[in-house]
């Protein structure tokens, strides 16, 4: 369970300010790794696909 620290110096404060964020869960880390992996694959394959398209049109 994540514990967050809040600033509660004012008694009439309607909004609480988060001072420390909760650590990411394993599921969140896995999702972000998968997103960056997919983005990396896309960034590597896109120039090759564009080059093949240009060569196909020019030929």
mmCIF file of the N, C-alpha and C atoms, coordinates in Angstrom:
data_MODEL
# 
_entry.id   MODEL 
# 
loop_
_atom_site.group_PDB 
_atom_site.id 
_atom_site.type_symbol 
_atom_site.label_atom_id 
_atom_site.label_alt_id 
_atom_site.label_comp_id 
_atom_site.label_asym_id 
_atom_site.label_entity_id 
_atom_site.label_seq_id 
_atom_site.pdbx_PDB_ins_code 
_atom_site.Cartn_x 
_atom_site.Cartn_y 
_atom_site.Cartn_z 
_atom_site.occupancy 
_atom_site.B_iso_or_equiv 
_atom_site.pdbx_formal_charge 
_atom_site.auth_seq_id 
_atom_site.auth_comp_id 
_atom_site.auth_asym_id 
_atom_site.auth_atom_id 
_atom_site.pdbx_PDB_model_num 
ATOM 1   N N  . UNK A 1 1  ? 0.844  -1.167 0.000   1.00 0.00 ? 1  UNK A N  1 
ATOM 2   C CA . UNK A 1 1  ? 0.000  0.000  0.000   1.00 0.00 ? 1  UNK A CA 1 
ATOM 3   C C  . UNK A 1 1  ? 0.898  1.242  0.000   1.00 0.00 ? 1  UNK A C  1 
ATOM 4   N N  . UNK A 1 2  ? 0.573  2.183  -0.813  1.00 0.00 ? 2  UNK A N  1 
ATOM 5   C CA . UNK A 1 2  ? 1.371  3.403  -0.932  1.00 0.00 ? 2  UNK A CA 1 
ATOM 6   C C  . UNK A 1 2  ? 0.915  4.425  0.105   1.00 0.00 ? 2  UNK A C  1 
ATOM 7   N N  . UNK A 1 3  ? 1.875  5.116  0.661   1.00 0.00 ? 3  UNK A N  1 
ATOM 8   C CA . UNK A 1 3  ? 1.587  6.170  1.626   1.00 0.00 ? 3  UNK A CA 1 
ATOM 9   C C  . UNK A 1 3  ? 2.020  7.480  1.019   1.00 0.00 ? 3  UNK A C  1 
ATOM 10  N N  . UNK A 1 4  ? 1.154  8.471  1.070   1.00 0.00 ? 4  UNK A N  1 
ATOM 11  C CA . UNK A 1 4  ? 1.469  9.779  0.514   1.00 0.00 ? 4  UNK A CA 1 
ATOM 12  C C  . UNK A 1 4  ? 1.512  10.798 1.637   1.00 0.00 ? 4  UNK A C  1 
ATOM 13  N N  . UNK A 1 5  ? 2.403  11.764 1.493   1.00 0.00 ? 5  UNK A N  1 
ATOM 14  C CA . UNK A 1 5  ? 2.554  12.816 2.491   1.00 0.00 ? 5  UNK A CA 1 
ATOM 15  C C  . UNK A 1 5  ? 1.837  14.056 1.974   1.00 0.00 ? 5  UNK A C  1 
ATOM 16  N N  . UNK A 1 6  ? 0.982  14.652 2.807   1.00 0.00 ? 6  UNK A N  1 
ATOM 17  C CA . UNK A 1 6  ? 0.231  15.833 2.418   1.00 0.00 ? 6  UNK A CA 1 
ATOM 18  C C  . UNK A 1 6  ? 0.622  17.010 3.300   1.00 0.00 ? 6  UNK A C  1 
ATOM 19  N N  . UNK A 1 7  ? 0.532  18.189 2.725   1.00 0.00 ? 7  UNK A N  1 
ATOM 20  C CA . UNK A 1 7  ? 0.783  19.425 3.457   1.00 0.00 ? 7  UNK A CA 1 
ATOM 21  C C  . UNK A 1 7  ? -0.540 19.895 4.041   1.00 0.00 ? 7  UNK A C  1 
ATOM 22  N N  . UNK A 1 8  ? -0.666 19.924 5.371   1.00 0.00 ? 8  UNK A N  1 
ATOM 23  C CA . UNK A 1 8  ? -1.914 20.316 6.020   1.00 0.00 ? 8  UNK A CA 1 
ATOM 24  C C  . UNK A 1 8  ? -1.650 21.385 7.089   1.00 0.00 ? 8  UNK A C  1 
ATOM 25  N N  . UNK A 1 9  ? -0.946 22.435 6.702   1.00 0.00 ? 9  UNK A N  1 
ATOM 26  C CA . UNK A 1 9  ? -0.644 23.473 7.673   1.00 0.00 ? 9  UNK A CA 1 
ATOM 27  C C  . UNK A 1 9  ? -1.820 24.419 7.887   1.00 0.00 ? 9  UNK A C  1 
ATOM 28  N N  . UNK A 1 10 ? -2.632 24.632 6.863   1.00 0.00 ? 10 UNK A N  1 
ATOM 29  C CA . UNK A 1 10 ? -3.790 25.512 6.986   1.00 0.00 ? 10 UNK A CA 1 
ATOM 30  C C  . UNK A 1 10 ? -5.024 24.682 7.308   1.00 0.00 ? 10 UNK A C  1 
ATOM 31  N N  . UNK A 1 11 ? -5.782 25.131 8.292   1.00 0.00 ? 11 UNK A N  1 
ATOM 32  C CA . UNK A 1 11 ? -6.972 24.371 8.682   1.00 0.00 ? 11 UNK A CA 1 
ATOM 33  C C  . UNK A 1 11 ? -8.108 24.548 7.681   1.00 0.00 ? 11 UNK A C  1 
ATOM 34  N N  . UNK A 1 12 ? -8.150 25.672 6.968   1.00 0.00 ? 12 UNK A N  1 
ATOM 35  C CA . UNK A 1 12 ? -9.238 25.935 6.024   1.00 0.00 ? 12 UNK A CA 1 
ATOM 36  C C  . UNK A 1 12 ? -8.849 25.580 4.582   1.00 0.00 ? 12 UNK A C  1 
ATOM 37  N N  . UNK A 1 13 ? -7.771 24.880 4.436   1.00 0.00 ? 13 UNK A N  1 
ATOM 38  C CA . UNK A 1 13 ? -7.320 24.524 3.094   1.00 0.00 ? 13 UNK A CA 1 
ATOM 39  C C  . UNK A 1 13 ? -8.269 23.492 2.486   1.00 0.00 ? 13 UNK A C  1 
ATOM 40  N N  . UNK A 1 14 ? -8.798 23.810 1.307   1.00 0.00 ? 14 UNK A N  1 
ATOM 41  C CA . UNK A 1 14 ? -9.714 22.888 0.632   1.00 0.00 ? 14 UNK A CA 1 
ATOM 42  C C  . UNK A 1 14 ? -8.966 21.918 -0.269  1.00 0.00 ? 14 UNK A C  1 
ATOM 43  N N  . UNK A 1 15 ? -7.754 22.275 -0.642  1.00 0.00 ? 15 UNK A N  1 
ATOM 44  C CA . UNK A 1 15 ? -6.961 21.404 -1.511  1.00 0.00 ? 15 UNK A CA 1 
ATOM 45  C C  . UNK A 1 15 ? -5.722 20.959 -0.751  1.00 0.00 ? 15 UNK A C  1 
ATOM 46  N N  . UNK A 1 16 ? -5.384 19.690 -0.896  1.00 0.00 ? 16 UNK A N  1 
ATOM 47  C CA . UNK A 1 16 ? -4.184 19.152 -0.271  1.00 0.00 ? 16 UNK A CA 1 
ATOM 48  C C  . UNK A 1 16 ? -3.083 19.066 -1.326  1.00 0.00 ? 16 UNK A C  1 
ATOM 49  N N  . UNK A 1 17 ? -1.888 19.449 -0.973  1.00 0.00 ? 17 UNK A N  1 
ATOM 50  C CA . UNK A 1 17 ? -0.764 19.424 -1.893  1.00 0.00 ? 17 UNK A CA 1 
ATOM 51  C C  . UNK A 1 17 ? 0.046  18.153 -1.653  1.00 0.00 ? 17 UNK A C  1 
ATOM 52  N N  . UNK A 1 18 ? 0.269  17.372 -2.695  1.00 0.00 ? 18 UNK A N  1 
ATOM 53  C CA . UNK A 1 18 ? 1.047  16.144 -2.577  1.00 0.00 ? 18 UNK A CA 1 
ATOM 54  C C  . UNK A 1 18 ? 2.518  16.519 -2.571  1.00 0.00 ? 18 UNK A C  1 
ATOM 55  N N  . UNK A 1 19 ? 3.210  16.126 -1.509  1.00 0.00 ? 19 UNK A N  1 
ATOM 56  C CA . UNK A 1 19 ? 4.633  16.427 -1.411  1.00 0.00 ? 19 UNK A CA 1 
ATOM 57  C C  . UNK A 1 19 ? 5.494  15.312 -1.978  1.00 0.00 ? 19 UNK A C  1 
ATOM 58  N N  . UNK A 1 20 ? 5.019  14.086 -1.869  1.00 0.00 ? 20 UNK A N  1 
ATOM 59  C CA . UNK A 1 20 ? 5.799  12.943 -2.324  1.00 0.00 ? 20 UNK A CA 1 
ATOM 60  C C  . UNK A 1 20 ? 4.873  12.001 -3.075  1.00 0.00 ? 20 UNK A C  1 
ATOM 61  N N  . UNK A 1 21 ? 5.218  11.649 -4.306  1.00 0.00 ? 21 UNK A N  1 
ATOM 62  C CA . UNK A 1 21 ? 4.374  10.766 -5.105  1.00 0.00 ? 21 UNK A CA 1 
ATOM 63  C C  . UNK A 1 21 ? 4.554  9.321  -4.676  1.00 0.00 ? 21 UNK A C  1 
ATOM 64  N N  . UNK A 1 22 ? 3.517  8.549  -4.818  1.00 0.00 ? 22 UNK A N  1 
ATOM 65  C CA . UNK A 1 22 ? 3.580  7.123  -4.508  1.00 0.00 ? 22 UNK A CA 1 
ATOM 66  C C  . UNK A 1 22 ? 4.411  6.421  -5.585  1.00 0.00 ? 22 UNK A C  1 
ATOM 67  N N  . UNK A 1 23 ? 5.151  5.396  -5.217  1.00 0.00 ? 23 UNK A N  1 
ATOM 68  C CA . UNK A 1 23 ? 5.947  4.669  -6.217  1.00 0.00 ? 23 UNK A CA 1 
ATOM 69  C C  . UNK A 1 23 ? 5.044  3.939  -7.209  1.00 0.00 ? 23 UNK A C  1 
ATOM 70  N N  . UNK A 1 24 ? 5.567  3.744  -8.398  1.00 0.00 ? 24 UNK A N  1 
ATOM 71  C CA . UNK A 1 24 ? 4.789  3.066  -9.434  1.00 0.00 ? 24 UNK A CA 1 
ATOM 72  C C  . UNK A 1 24 ? 4.636  1.583  -9.113  1.00 0.00 ? 24 UNK A C  1 
ATOM 73  N N  . UNK A 1 25 ? 3.500  1.032  -9.512  1.00 0.00 ? 25 UNK A N  1 
ATOM 74  C CA . UNK A 1 25 ? 3.270  -0.395 -9.322  1.00 0.00 ? 25 UNK A CA 1 
ATOM 75  C C  . UNK A 1 25 ? 3.975  -1.167 -10.435 1.00 0.00 ? 25 UNK A C  1 
ATOM 76  N N  . UNK A 1 26 ? 4.124  -2.460 -10.237 1.00 0.00 ? 26 UNK A N  1 
ATOM 77  C CA . UNK A 1 26 ? 4.766  -3.304 -11.259 1.00 0.00 ? 26 UNK A CA 1 
ATOM 78  C C  . UNK A 1 26 ? 4.010  -3.244 -12.573 1.00 0.00 ? 26 UNK A C  1 
ATOM 79  N N  . UNK A 1 27 ? 2.696  -3.230 -12.479 1.00 0.00 ? 27 UNK A N  1 
ATOM 80  C CA . UNK A 1 27 ? 1.867  -3.175 -13.684 1.00 0.00 ? 27 UNK A CA 1 
ATOM 81  C C  . UNK A 1 27 ? 2.099  -1.873 -14.436 1.00 0.00 ? 27 UNK A C  1 
ATOM 82  N N  . UNK A 1 28 ? 2.214  -0.764 -13.715 1.00 0.00 ? 28 UNK A N  1 
ATOM 83  C CA . UNK A 1 28 ? 2.472  0.521  -14.358 1.00 0.00 ? 28 UNK A CA 1 
ATOM 84  C C  . UNK A 1 28 ? 3.845  0.541  -15.011 1.00 0.00 ? 28 UNK A C  1 
ATOM 85  N N  . UNK A 1 29 ? 4.832  -0.031 -14.355 1.00 0.00 ? 29 UNK A N  1 
ATOM 86  C CA . UNK A 1 29 ? 6.178  -0.094 -14.936 1.00 0.00 ? 29 UNK A CA 1 
ATOM 87  C C  . UNK A 1 29 ? 6.188  -0.946 -16.196 1.00 0.00 ? 29 UNK A C  1 
ATOM 88  N N  . UNK A 1 30 ? 5.480  -2.074 -16.158 1.00 0.00 ? 30 UNK A N  1 
ATOM 89  C CA . UNK A 1 30 ? 5.433  -2.950 -17.330 1.00 0.00 ? 30 UNK A CA 1 
ATOM 90  C C  . UNK A 1 30 ? 4.757  -2.259 -18.506 1.00 0.00 ? 30 UNK A C  1 
ATOM 91  N N  . UNK A 1 31 ? 3.664  -1.528 -18.232 1.00 0.00 ? 31 UNK A N  1 
ATOM 92  C CA . UNK A 1 31 ? 2.976  -0.808 -19.307 1.00 0.00 ? 31 UNK A CA 1 
ATOM 93  C C  . UNK A 1 31 ? 3.868  0.257  -19.926 1.00 0.00 ? 31 UNK A C  1 
ATOM 94  N N  . UNK A 1 32 ? 4.575  1.003  -19.087 1.00 0.00 ? 32 UNK A N  1 
ATOM 95  C CA . UNK A 1 32 ? 5.427  2.064  -19.626 1.00 0.00 ? 32 UNK A CA 1 
ATOM 96  C C  . UNK A 1 32 ? 6.584  1.473  -20.424 1.00 0.00 ? 32 UNK A C  1 
ATOM 97  N N  . UNK A 1 33 ? 7.131  0.343  -19.975 1.00 0.00 ? 33 UNK A N  1 
ATOM 98  C CA . UNK A 1 33 ? 8.197  -0.307 -20.737 1.00 0.00 ? 33 UNK A CA 1 
ATOM 99  C C  . UNK A 1 33 ? 7.678  -0.786 -22.090 1.00 0.00 ? 33 UNK A C  1 
ATOM 100 N N  . UNK A 1 34 ? 6.465  -1.333 -22.091 1.00 0.00 ? 34 UNK A N  1 
ATOM 101 C CA . UNK A 1 34 ? 5.886  -1.806 -23.349 1.00 0.00 ? 34 UNK A CA 1 
ATOM 102 C C  . UNK A 1 34 ? 5.608  -0.648 -24.299 1.00 0.00 ? 34 UNK A C  1 
ATOM 103 N N  . UNK A 1 35 ? 5.159  0.480  -23.761 1.00 0.00 ? 35 UNK A N  1 
ATOM 104 C CA . UNK A 1 35 ? 4.907  1.651  -24.617 1.00 0.00 ? 35 UNK A CA 1 
ATOM 105 C C  . UNK A 1 35 ? 6.196  2.152  -25.239 1.00 0.00 ? 35 UNK A C  1 
ATOM 106 N N  . UNK A 1 36 ? 7.252  2.267  -24.425 1.00 0.00 ? 36 UNK A N  1 
ATOM 107 C CA . UNK A 1 36 ? 8.521  2.752  -24.959 1.00 0.00 ? 36 UNK A CA 1 
ATOM 108 C C  . UNK A 1 36 ? 9.134  1.753  -25.938 1.00 0.00 ? 36 UNK A C  1 
ATOM 109 N N  . UNK A 1 37 ? 8.938  0.467  -25.696 1.00 0.00 ? 37 UNK A N  1 
ATOM 110 C CA . UNK A 1 37 ? 9.433  -0.545 -26.630 1.00 0.00 ? 37 UNK A CA 1 
ATOM 111 C C  . UNK A 1 37 ? 8.704  -0.435 -27.971 1.00 0.00 ? 37 UNK A C  1 
ATOM 112 N N  . UNK A 1 38 ? 7.394  -0.264 -27.921 1.00 0.00 ? 38 UNK A N  1 
ATOM 113 C CA . UNK A 1 38 ? 6.615  -0.123 -29.155 1.00 0.00 ? 38 UNK A CA 1 
ATOM 114 C C  . UNK A 1 38 ? 7.003  1.158  -29.889 1.00 0.00 ? 38 UNK A C  1 
ATOM 115 N N  . UNK A 1 39 ? 7.211  2.229  -29.146 1.00 0.00 ? 39 UNK A N  1 
ATOM 116 C CA . UNK A 1 39 ? 7.636  3.483  -29.763 1.00 0.00 ? 39 UNK A CA 1 
ATOM 117 C C  . UNK A 1 39 ? 9.011  3.335  -30.413 1.00 0.00 ? 39 UNK A C  1 
ATOM 118 N N  . UNK A 1 40 ? 9.919  2.619  -29.760 1.00 0.00 ? 40 UNK A N  1 
ATOM 119 C CA . UNK A 1 40 ? 11.244 2.388  -30.327 1.00 0.00 ? 40 UNK A CA 1 
ATOM 120 C C  . UNK A 1 40 ? 11.190 1.573  -31.609 1.00 0.00 ? 40 UNK A C  1 
ATOM 121 N N  . UNK A 1 41 ? 10.373 0.536  -31.614 1.00 0.00 ? 41 UNK A N  1 
ATOM 122 C CA . UNK A 1 41 ? 10.219 -0.287 -32.823 1.00 0.00 ? 41 UNK A CA 1 
ATOM 123 C C  . UNK A 1 41 ? 9.629  0.542  -33.949 1.00 0.00 ? 41 UNK A C  1 
ATOM 124 N N  . UNK A 1 42 ? 8.653  1.366  -33.626 1.00 0.00 ? 42 UNK A N  1 
ATOM 125 C CA . UNK A 1 42 ? 8.045  2.230  -34.640 1.00 0.00 ? 42 UNK A CA 1 
ATOM 126 C C  . UNK A 1 42 ? 9.063  3.219  -35.204 1.00 0.00 ? 42 UNK A C  1 
ATOM 127 N N  . UNK A 1 43 ? 9.867  3.796  -34.328 1.00 0.00 ? 43 UNK A N  1 
ATOM 128 C CA . UNK A 1 43 ? 10.876 4.763  -34.780 1.00 0.00 ? 43 UNK A CA 1 
ATOM 129 C C  . UNK A 1 43 ? 11.950 4.110  -35.641 1.00 0.00 ? 43 UNK A C  1 
ATOM 130 N N  . UNK A 1 44 ? 12.206 2.827  -35.421 1.00 0.00 ? 44 UNK A N  1 
ATOM 131 C CA . UNK A 1 44 ? 13.200 2.143  -36.237 1.00 0.00 ? 44 UNK A CA 1 
ATOM 132 C C  . UNK A 1 44 ? 12.639 1.665  -37.573 1.00 0.00 ? 44 UNK A C  1 
ATOM 133 N N  . UNK A 1 45 ? 11.378 1.256  -37.593 1.00 0.00 ? 45 UNK A N  1 
ATOM 134 C CA . UNK A 1 45 ? 10.818 0.710  -38.828 1.00 0.00 ? 45 UNK A CA 1 
ATOM 135 C C  . UNK A 1 45 ? 10.242 1.773  -39.757 1.00 0.00 ? 45 UNK A C  1 
ATOM 136 N N  . UNK A 1 46 ? 9.829  2.891  -39.218 1.00 0.00 ? 46 UNK A N  1 
ATOM 137 C CA . UNK A 1 46 ? 9.223  3.930  -40.042 1.00 0.00 ? 46 UNK A CA 1 
ATOM 138 C C  . UNK A 1 46 ? 10.151 4.457  -41.139 1.00 0.00 ? 46 UNK A C  1 
ATOM 139 N N  . UNK A 1 47 ? 11.426 4.765  -40.859 1.00 0.00 ? 47 UNK A N  1 
ATOM 140 C CA . UNK A 1 47 ? 12.297 5.235  -41.949 1.00 0.00 ? 47 UNK A CA 1 
ATOM 141 C C  . UNK A 1 47 ? 12.507 4.180  -43.050 1.00 0.00 ? 47 UNK A C  1 
ATOM 142 N N  . UNK A 1 48 ? 12.597 2.899  -42.656 1.00 0.00 ? 48 UNK A N  1 
ATOM 143 C CA . UNK A 1 48 ? 12.770 1.853  -43.656 1.00 0.00 ? 48 UNK A CA 1 
ATOM 144 C C  . UNK A 1 48 ? 11.520 1.703  -44.514 1.00 0.00 ? 48 UNK A C  1 
ATOM 145 N N  . UNK A 1 49 ? 10.356 1.779  -43.911 1.00 0.00 ? 49 UNK A N  1 
ATOM 146 C CA . UNK A 1 49 ? 9.112  1.689  -44.673 1.00 0.00 ? 49 UNK A CA 1 
ATOM 147 C C  . UNK A 1 49 ? 8.987  2.892  -45.614 1.00 0.00 ? 49 UNK A C  1 
ATOM 148 N N  . UNK A 1 50 ? 9.359  4.072  -45.152 1.00 0.00 ? 50 UNK A N  1 
ATOM 149 C CA . UNK A 1 50 ? 9.307  5.261  -46.005 1.00 0.00 ? 50 UNK A CA 1 
ATOM 150 C C  . UNK A 1 50 ? 10.287 5.137  -47.171 1.00 0.00 ? 50 UNK A C  1 
ATOM 151 N N  . UNK A 1 51 ? 11.472 4.603  -46.904 1.00 0.00 ? 51 UNK A N  1 
ATOM 152 C CA . UNK A 1 51 ? 12.460 4.427  -47.970 1.00 0.00 ? 51 UNK A CA 1 
ATOM 153 C C  . UNK A 1 51 ? 11.958 3.421  -49.004 1.00 0.00 ? 51 UNK A C  1 
ATOM 154 N N  . UNK A 1 52 ? 11.357 2.331  -48.546 1.00 0.00 ? 52 UNK A N  1 
ATOM 155 C CA . UNK A 1 52 ? 10.818 1.352  -49.486 1.00 0.00 ? 52 UNK A CA 1 
ATOM 156 C C  . UNK A 1 52 ? 9.692  1.953  -50.319 1.00 0.00 ? 52 UNK A C  1 
ATOM 157 N N  . UNK A 1 53 ? 8.868  2.767  -49.716 1.00 0.00 ? 53 UNK A N  1 
ATOM 158 C CA . UNK A 1 53 ? 7.792  3.427  -50.439 1.00 0.00 ? 53 UNK A CA 1 
ATOM 159 C C  . UNK A 1 53 ? 8.357  4.380  -51.493 1.00 0.00 ? 53 UNK A C  1 
ATOM 160 N N  . UNK A 1 54 ? 9.356  5.164  -51.129 1.00 0.00 ? 54 UNK A N  1 
ATOM 161 C CA . UNK A 1 54 ? 9.961  6.115  -52.072 1.00 0.00 ? 54 UNK A CA 1 
ATOM 162 C C  . UNK A 1 54 ? 10.637 5.369  -53.223 1.00 0.00 ? 54 UNK A C  1 
ATOM 163 N N  . UNK A 1 55 ? 11.344 4.284  -52.905 1.00 0.00 ? 55 UNK A N  1 
ATOM 164 C CA . UNK A 1 55 ? 11.980 3.502  -53.968 1.00 0.00 ? 55 UNK A CA 1 
ATOM 165 C C  . UNK A 1 55 ? 10.943 2.852  -54.881 1.00 0.00 ? 55 UNK A C  1 
ATOM 166 N N  . UNK A 1 56 ? 9.839  2.415  -54.313 1.00 0.00 ? 56 UNK A N  1 
ATOM 167 C CA . UNK A 1 56 ? 8.783  1.808  -55.124 1.00 0.00 ? 56 UNK A CA 1 
ATOM 168 C C  . UNK A 1 56 ? 8.133  2.823  -56.037 1.00 0.00 ? 56 UNK A C  1 
ATOM 169 N N  . UNK A 1 57 ? 7.919  4.042  -55.570 1.00 0.00 ? 57 UNK A N  1 
ATOM 170 C CA . UNK A 1 57 ? 7.315  5.095  -56.385 1.00 0.00 ? 57 UNK A CA 1 
ATOM 171 C C  . UNK A 1 57 ? 8.287  5.560  -57.466 1.00 0.00 ? 57 UNK A C  1 
ATOM 172 N N  . UNK A 1 58 ? 9.569  5.676  -57.109 1.00 0.00 ? 58 UNK A N  1 
ATOM 173 C CA . UNK A 1 58 ? 10.569 6.180  -58.053 1.00 0.00 ? 58 UNK A CA 1 
ATOM 174 C C  . UNK A 1 58 ? 10.913 5.149  -59.114 1.00 0.00 ? 58 UNK A C  1 
ATOM 175 N N  . UNK A 1 59 ? 10.717 3.891  -58.808 1.00 0.00 ? 59 UNK A N  1 
ATOM 176 C CA . UNK A 1 59 ? 11.084 2.845  -59.774 1.00 0.00 ? 59 UNK A CA 1 
ATOM 177 C C  . UNK A 1 59 ? 9.989  2.655  -60.743 1.00 0.00 ? 59 UNK A C  1 
# 
